[in-house]
Amino acid sequence: MAVFTRRQFSTEKGICHIPETTIAKLPDPSGFSTDPFTDIIRDGARKLIEQAIHAELAALMAAFADEKLENGTSRLVRHGYLPEREVMTGIGPVPVKVPRVRDRKPGEDRITFTPSILPRYLRKAKSVEELLPWLYLKGVSTGDFSEALAALLGPNAQGLSAKTITRLKADWWTDYEAWQKRDLSHRRFLYIWADGVYFKPRMSEEKQCVLVIVGADEYGRKELLAMSDGFRESTESWRELLLDLKGRGLKQDPKLAIGDGALGFWTALREVFATTREQRCWVHKTMNVLNALPKSLQDKAKGHLHDIWQAETKVEAGAAFDFFVETYGVKYDKAVAKLVKDREALLTFYDYPAEHWKHIRTSNPIESTFATVRHRTKRTKGCLSRRTGLAMAFKLMMSAQGKWRKLDGQNRLPEIIQGVEFRDGLRQVQAAA
C-alpha cells in the first residue's frame, strides 16, 4: 500500500503544516466500497439509539431517586455498560452499548435495566426480520441469502444465512399455529372477504388450495381472520373453517360476505352464518364473463360491465345489466349466463353505505396479496412443501395486513350494527307514525 505525504504552507502565519498521512486504499477484494453517506446515517442511528436508551435510564433513575439505604446512600446507581453488541438494521450493523444499573438493596427483587427499544437478546431489527421472508418470496434461494443481504446491508451482515431461513420457517409455522387458536369472543366483524387461492408447492403434487378469510371489525380495521389448507374449495373445507371461527368465539354473524362464485363457500356460509348476506366479487365475475367472449369484444364488453357496478343507483345498475344481456345474449349466451345467475348477489352492495362500496364490491385484498406467493412458487419451480407454503402465505398476509386501509365512512359502522336501512348507499330516515 503506497503512502504519501504533502506539505502545506500558510502565508498568513508563516507556518508549514504537515497533514495526516494519506493512504491510497486498494479496492476491497469483497467487492464492496466504502459509502460515507451510509456511514453518517449509521452513526446517526447509533447516537439516536443511545439517546433513547439514556432517556429511558434517566426516567428509571428518577423514579427511584428518593429511595435510600439505611446509611443514606442511593439505592440505585449507575454501574458501567454491558459489552457492546451489533444490531443488524436496514442500514447495516449498528453498534450499541447498554448501560447497567446496580441495586444496592439486598433481596431477590432487585431492579435491573432493559431498554424497551432494545430487548436483551435482540440481534436483528424487525425490518430485517421482515426482509428475509420477502427475499425468500421474491425467489432468492436460501443458499444465496448471504450474498443478497451483504449487497443490501453491507459486507458485515452476520448471522443471515440459509440456516437462518430454516429456523425462520419453523418459527412461521409456530406463529401460525398459535394464531389459529387465538380467542375471538370479544371481536365482531361486519364484513368478511373470502377466497380460495391456488399455487403449486411441489411438482409432483396437485395445486395447493389455501382458504382465506379477511374481516373488517366494528372499527373499520381489516385483518386476516382465518387461513387454512383446504381441498379444492369444497363445502366441507369451508364449513370446517367457518365452524372453527364460531368455536373460538365469533358468535355474531357478519353482516356481509364478499367472494367469487365458488359454490362451496356460499353453501357453508348459509349453514354456519345463516343471516349473512352475499356479495359476489365484481373482479372475478368480470374475468369469468370476458373469458367466455371473443377477444375482439372484450374491451367493449368490459366497459359495459363497468357501467353496471359504477351506476349511482340500483335501478340504473339494473338498466345497464339488461342492456348487457340484450347486447350479448343472442350470440354469447354462455357469457351472459355467467352474469345473470348471480344478478341479485352482484348488486347487494347498493344496500350498504356508499362510502363502503369501493371495499365491498371485490375480494381484491386477498387476491393482490397472494400474487406474490404465486410468484415465489414459480421461481422455485415448485420446491416448497405444503406446510412451508401455508406458513409462508400466512407470513406474507400478516406482513401485508399492516398496510391495509381502514374502511372509509367509519361513522356508518354503528348504523350497520343497529340495522339501519340503506338504499342506493344512503341512509333511509324512518318517518314517524
N, C-alpha and C positions, 0 to 999 in steps of 0.2 A: 504494500500500500504506500503510495507516494505521499510525502509530507512536504508542505511548502510554507514559507513564512513571508510576510510582506510588511515593510516598514511604512509608516505614515507620519508626515511631518506637519505640525501645526504652526503656521506662520504667525498667528496671534500670540501664542505663548512661547514660541521658540522651543517646543518640546517635541521630541521624536517618540511616537508611540509604537510599540510592538504589540500588535493584536494577538489574540489567541491563535494557536496553531490551526490552520485549516487543513482538513484531511479530505483528499479526493476518494470518495467511497466507491468501491466496486459494486456492480449490480448484485442484489440479493439472489443467491442461487435458487431460492424457493420460488422466485418469480414475482414476489410482492415488493412494491416500492413504498417508501415512507409517504405518508399523507399528513402534512402539517395541519390541515383543516380538521381532519378526523381526530388528530391528537389533541387539538384545542377543545373540541366537543367532548372528548372522553375525559379530559382534565376538568372541564366544567361540570360534567356529570358527577365526577368524584367529589368535587367541592360541594355540590348541592346535596349529595347523599350525606356527607359529613355534617353539613349544616342541619339537615333534618334530624339526624341521629343526636346531635348535641342539643338541639332544641327539645327533643323528647327526654333526653337525660336531664336537662335543666328543670323540666317540669317534675320529673321524679324526685330530684334532689329538693326542690322547693316544697313538695308535698310532705317530706319527712324532715324539713329543716328544724322544726320545733321539738323533735324527739331527741332527748338527751339520755346519756347513760348516767349512772349514779355519780360518777366522777365529773360530770358536767360536760363531757365531750360529746360531739355529734354521733348519733347512731350510724348514719350513712355517710360514707366518704368516697371520693374518687380513688381508684386503685389501678392506674395504668390502663393498658389496652390488651385486648385479645390479639393473638397472632394475625397478621394481615392475610387476607384471602382475596381471591379474584372472583368476581361475579360476572358470568357471561351475559352480555346485554346485546341489544340490536346494533350497537355501535362497537362491538368487540368487548374484550375483557376490561373491567374497571376494578382497580384495586380499592379495597375498603378496609378500614380499621374500626373496630367497635370498642368503645371504652368500657371498662369494667367498674363496678362499684363494690365496696366492701361493707357488709353489715356487721357491725361490732357487737350487736346484741346477741347473747348466747341463746341457743334454742334451735328447733328444727324449722321454724317458719321464717327462714332467712329471706331477705329481699335480694333479688337478682335483677339484672337489667338486660332485656332482649328487645331491640328496636322492633316496632310493629312493621316497619317497611323492610326489615332485613331479618327474617327468621333465622334461627341458629344454623340450620343446615342448608340454607338456600345457596345454590351454586349457579343457577341459571334463571334469568328473568323470565316472567310469564310470556313475554313476547317471543322469546327464543323457543320456549316450550311449544308455543302455538306455531312457530315457523316450521318445526320438524314435521308434524303431520301434513302441513301444506306442501312442503317439498316432496314428501312421500306421495301425496295425492297427485301432484303435478307430474309424476313419472320419474323422479330421481330415485335410482335404486339405492338400497341401504349401503352397498359397497362403495358408492360414490359420495356418500354424505360428508365425509371428512373434507374432500376436495371442494364440494359445493359450499359448505359452511365456511371454509377458510377463505374462499373468494368473497363471501358476503360479509364476514365478521373479522377477517384478518387472519394472518398465519398462526396466531396464538390461540385459536379456538380449540379448546381442550375438552375432552370428555364427550364429544359429539360424534359417535361412530355407529356402525351397524348394530353393535350390542345395545347402544342407547335406544335405537328404534325397536329392537326386540323387546326390551324392557318396557318401553312406552306402549307397545301394542298390548302387552299383558295388563298394563295399568288401564288402558282404554276399556278393556273387557271388564275389569273390576269396577270401574266407574259406571259402565253401562248396567251391570247387574244391580249395583246399589241404586242407580237412578230408576230402574224398573220397579223397585219396591217402595218408592217414596210415597208418603201419605198425601192423599188428595182430599181429605174430608173437609178441609177448611177452604177449598177452592171452588170457584164457579166459573164455567166457561160458556159464553153466549154463542160464539161461533166456533165451528171446527172445520178444518180443511183436511181432506183425506185423499190419499193417492197410493197406488202400488207401483213401485219403481223397480225396473228390471236391470240387472247387469250380470255379467258372466264372471264368476270368481275363478273357475278353473276350466281349462279347455275340454276336459273330459266330462264335465258336469253340465246339467241344464242351467239355464239362466236363473240367478237368484232373484227372488221377489221380496223386496223389503216393504212392509206395510207401514205407512207413516201417517200420523195424525198431528196436526198443528192446531192449537187452540188460542182463542183470544178471550181473556178474562174480563171481569166487570170493570176493570180499569183501562181496558183497551190495549193491554200488553199481549203481544204474541209470543208463544213459546212452544217448544217441542213437547207434545203431550204424551205421545206413545209411538213406539217403533218396535217392530218385531219381524222376524224372518217368517214369511208366510208361504203358502203353497198356491201359486197361480191365482192369487186374489180370490180364493174360494170363500163362500159364505161361512164355512166353518172357521177358517183362519181369521176372518174379520170379526166373527162373533166372539171368538176367544179373546181377541184383543180388546173389544168393547166391554166384554164382561169383566176383564181384568181391571179396566178403569173404574167400572162400577164397584167392584170388590174392594178397591183401595180408597173408596170414599166419594167418588163422583156420583152423587145421588140425584142431582137435578139434571134433567135433560137439557142439552144445548138447544138454543132457540133455532139455529140453522146449521145445516151441514152442507159443505161445498165439495164437490168431487166430480170425476168424469162418469161415464156411463157404465162402469163395471157393476154388473148386477149383484155380485157377491156382497159388496159393501152395503148397498141400499137394502137388500134383504135382511142382513144382520142388523142394520141400524133400526129398522122398523120393529125388530124383535126386542132389542135392548133399550133403545131410547124412542119409544113409540110416538111421542109428541113432537119430536124434532122435525122441522120442515126441511125440504130438499131443494138445493140449487145446483143445477148442472154447470160444469165449468165451460165457459164460452171458448176458451183457448183450445181445449180438447175437442169440443164439438165442431169448431171451425175447421180444424185439421182433418177430422173424420169426414166431414161433408166435402171439403175440397179434394180429398184423395179419391173421391168417387166421381169427380168431374174431369173432363179433358183439361190438360194444362193450358190450352189456349183460352179457356174460360175462367181459370182460377182467380186471376187478378180481379176481373169484373165481379165474379160471384162473391169474392171476399169483401168487396165494398158493399154489396147488398146485405151480406150478413152483418157487417158493422152497423148498417142502418137500423137493424133490429135492436141490438143491445145498447146503441147510443141514443135511442129515442128518448125524449123527455118524459113521456107518459106511457103507461101500459097499453093504452088504446093505439097510440102511434106505433108502438112496437108491434102490436098485433096486425096493423095495416101493412107494415114493412114485411112481416112474416108471411102474410097472404100474398104479397107481391112476389116474394121469392118462390113460393110454392107454384104460383101461376106461371112465372117466367121459366122455371127449370123443370117443372113437374112432368111435362109431356115427354121430353126426351131423356131426362135423367131422373127417373123415378126412384132409383136406389139412393141417390144422394139426398133427395128430398125426404125420403122415408126416414133416413138417419136423423133429420132435423125435426120432423113432425112428431116422432114418437116421444120426444121429451119436451114438447112445446110448453106445457104448464111449468115444469121444473126449470126450464131455461129463463122464465120470466118472474120467478119468485122474488128476486131482489127488489122489484118495484114496491113490495110491501114492507120495506125496511128503509131507514133514513138514507136520504140521498148522499149524505156525507160518507156512508159506508159502501156505496156501490162499487167504487174502484177496488175495494178489498174483497168483496164477496162474490164478484162475478167469475172469478177464476181461482184455481188452486196453484197459481204460479209460484208462491213462496217455496213449495216443495219441489216442483219441477226444476226451477232455476238452480236451486242448491245442489240437486243430485246430478246436474250436468257435469260437475267436477268429478264426482265419483265415477261416472261412466268414462270420463277422460282418463282417469287413473287406471281403470281396469283394462282399457285398450292399450295403454302404454306399456303395461306389464305383461301383455299377452296372456292374460288370464292366469296369473300365478298366485292369486290370492286364495286363501281358504275361505269357506263360507263364514266362519266365525270371525276371521280378520276383516272380511268385507263388511259385516254388520257393525263391528266395533269401529271401523274406520268411518263408516257412514254416520254413526252416532256422533263421533268426534267432530266431523265436519258440520253436522247440523247444529251442534251446541256452539261451535265457533261462529257460525253464521247467525245464530239466534241473537247475539249481541248487537247485530246491525239491522235487525228487522224493525221497520217503522211501526209505531203505535197506530191504532185506528184513529182516523180523523173523526171529528164530531163525538168526542168522548162524553160530552154532556147529554148525548142521546141514549147512552147505555142504561142509565137508571130507568128511562122511559120504556125501553125494551123489556127490562126486568118486570116492570109494573104491568106489562101487557097493553101499553098504549098502541092504538091502531095507527098505522102509516099507510098512506095511499099515494102512489107515484112519488115516494120519497119524502112526503110532507106529513106532519102530524095532523091527525084529524081531531078537531075540538068537538067534544060531545055537547050537544045542545041540552040545556036544562029542561026537565019535563014540565 
